[in-house]
Amino acid sequence: MGGKMEDRLLRLKEVLEIIPVSRATWYRGVWAGFYPQPKKHGRSSLWRMSDLQKLIVENQENRTKPASSGIAP
């Protein structure tokens, strides 16, 4: 396996268990480019686990950056 985790495909219900937002908020975020685009499988929309993990890591990194006041010292 080479140490790489299997990249599972998740249905919306599973996505919303990981990213706790409403269905409408999720789809608005997808449309706006804040959340990853789904992979279509027939009529189903599926998201890759790796895309969600990347989103979580990026959000955690943004939270740990110090806020800038916009005022020069």
C-alpha positions in Angstrom: 0.0 0.0 0.0 3.0 2.4 0.4 1.5 4.0 3.5 -1.0 6.0 1.5 -4.6 6.1 2.9 -7.3 5.0 0.6 -9.1 8.1 -0.9 -12.7 7.3 0.0 -15.6 8.9 -1.7 -18.2 10.4 0.6 -21.9 11.2 0.2 -23.2 14.5 1.3 -24.5 13.0 4.6 -21.0 11.9 5.5 -19.5 15.2 4.4 -21.8 17.1 6.7 -20.9 14.8 9.7 -17.3 16.0 9.1 -18.0 19.6 8.2 -20.9 20.6 10.4 -22.8 23.1 8.2 -26.3 22.9 6.7 -26.9 21.3 3.3 -27.7 24.7 1.8 -24.6 26.3 3.3 -22.4 23.5 2.0 -23.8 23.8 -1.6 -23.4 27.7 -1.5 -19.8 27.1 -0.4 -19.2 24.7 -3.2 -20.7 27.1 -5.7 -18.6 30.0 -4.3 -15.4 27.9 -4.4 -14.9 27.7 -0.6 -15.6 24.0 -0.5 -14.4 21.3 -2.9 -16.3 20.4 -6.0 -18.0 17.0 -6.0 -17.2 14.1 -8.3 -20.4 13.1 -10.2 -21.3 9.4 -10.3 -24.5 9.1 -12.2 -26.9 11.4 -10.3 -24.9 11.2 -7.1 -22.4 13.8 -5.9 -19.5 12.4 -4.1 -16.5 14.1 -2.4 -13.0 12.8 -1.9 -11.9 12.4 1.7 -8.5 13.9 0.8 -10.2 17.1 -0.4 -12.0 17.4 2.9 -8.9 16.7 4.9 -7.1 19.4 2.9 -9.9 21.9 3.6 -9.7 21.1 7.3 -5.9 21.6 7.4 -6.1 24.8 5.5 -8.7 26.2 7.9 -6.7 25.2 10.9 -3.6 26.9 9.5 -5.6 30.1 8.8 -6.9 30.1 12.4 -3.3 29.9 13.8 -2.1 32.9 11.9 -2.0 36.1 14.0 -4.6 38.6 13.0 -3.3 41.8 11.4 -4.8 45.0 12.6 -3.9 46.7 9.3 -2.2 49.5 11.2 1.5 50.0 10.6 3.7 50.2 13.8 
